[in-house]
């Protein structure tokens, strides 16, 4: 028999113990300890859901203020302008670390961060110290934040919103002469930043688009199934219906539920199990995030219809057909300030396809881009999800800090397309010095090749237009006639995204008070079980199996949707034509 050599090397803590490990010498005690811990975690898990429901109610009663982890003052309230919109400009006033105060530099251009109106409230860009706001402060920039309020102004349109955002830019120009602001747009705020850049030539500095779609038809199989939803539902008529049922308001809970449906494994199991498995370590993080996630904001019918018809279904922004108001069409070629596009391959809501494919649609080749004198820089994260682009502390400390450190170098680049590469951190503790080695590698527009499904989406657009006409002619007037403020509020309160959470509040379920009583006593006697316990390993194995099964369900569903979409708008569509990405028939 060959003896194995001995080693003094410590075991790797990242290696999960064998799930078939033998039970300790006292299996009864091990089982009792696990059952006790399981009971304790279960009670604390239910108590966390109870507290989430109460936080949701308290946040709504407080008027849903922006969830910024920084002190601020309001500079301009868009609701009081001659063309009002439910936006306001804040100035971040608090410096949370001594180093920030040392680094503050009034000679640096201001940074204006704009959060998306995608069903939730503002604040995700400044949710914690390690955030876009925190990194901009650390780099010495005066920081401003464009927030919005829960309800739109009566009859509010996209034109009104853009007018107010332009006033914000003009205000920053007055407060910081000769220092055009850096515009930071998150998710759907990216198209607003693009419109501002096209409309405010000379007033704005570099624009950073984080997880922001500008090419709404782009994508490929298994990457972003959300882009198919408009075709599978028959177009924008559903948006008209939901807004009419809401009394002219579109409930943001619809958008939140849509996001959650993308990953059933995470929504139905994984997120809650991660909380349950580490209830002591994850409780506060879970509650903080859920306070933001469950704070649903509304859009006016005029806004949501314009967004869906012009962007998601019409794809008019990259095609130069987006008419903000009669006689004013947006042309992305008018953008002259440098652009930084930050996307992630792990983002199934705005993959790199949708963030970048507008470039070859607007500039046919690299020569055209250079002739326009434009500088476009893109940065790709290999794995982080959509929300991680804005929320992840790791992403904030690496990508966002690196972007802000190098934003002053963009104007020195020759016109063209570049990929931003971030080398390892320097480790220099002096915050006046760059923390990363950043380089810009030149790329060619011709290399941005993504699958083209424009013909199918052209047919979706045509069908949507017909269905909207039918709805507004025969159905819409009756829906608006029978809808009352009471019925609209009832539908809002009964939305599953609300009821599934509020059902755990003792205000609706008095017996949850007993859960609170038990949880308070459980906290005094924690009995955690080591993860090496065979019972804990079995629990983890069961959870992994459930996650895999639900992931398979989601993948299968998406595959079926893609097949149905292609059959409906590809192979079976009568009178098939060939259409290029700009909508010109050949």
Secondary structure as UniProt FT lines:
FT   TURN            13..14
FT   TURN            19..20
FT   HELIX           27..61
FT   TURN            62..63
FT   STRAND          72..77
FT   HELIX           78..80
FT   STRAND          87..92
FT   HELIX           98..103
FT   TURN            106..107
FT   STRAND          111..114
FT   HELIX           124..126
FT   HELIX           132..138
FT   TURN            139..140
FT   STRAND          143..148
FT   TURN            154..155
FT   HELIX           158..175
FT   TURN            177..178
FT   STRAND          181..186
FT   TURN            187..188
FT   HELIX           189..199
FT   TURN            201..203
FT   STRAND          204..210
FT   TURN            216..217
FT   TURN            221..223
FT   HELIX           225..228
FT   HELIX           229..232
FT   TURN            233..234
FT   HELIX           237..245
FT   TURN            246..247
FT   STRAND          249..251
FT   HELIX           252..261
FT   HELIX           264..265
FT   HELIX           266..270
FT   HELIX           271..277
FT   HELIX           279..293
FT   STRAND          298..300
FT   HELIX           301..307
FT   HELIX           308..313
FT   TURN            316..320
FT   STRAND          323..325
FT   TURN            326..327
FT   STRAND          328..329
FT   HELIX           332..334
FT   STRAND          339..344
FT   TURN            345..346
FT   HELIX           352..356
FT   HELIX           358..362
FT   HELIX           366..371
FT   TURN            372..373
FT   STRAND          375..381
FT   TURN            386..387
FT   HELIX           388..391
FT   HELIX           393..395
FT   HELIX           396..400
FT   HELIX           401..406
FT   HELIX           407..412
FT   STRAND          416..425
FT   TURN            431..432
FT   STRAND          436..443
FT   HELIX           445..447
FT   HELIX           454..470
FT   HELIX           471..475
FT   HELIX           476..482
FT   HELIX           485..493
FT   HELIX           496..502
FT   TURN            503..504
FT   TURN            506..508
FT   TURN            510..511
FT   HELIX           512..524
FT   TURN            531..532
FT   HELIX           534..566
FT   HELIX           567..571
FT   TURN            574..575
FT   TURN            581..582
//
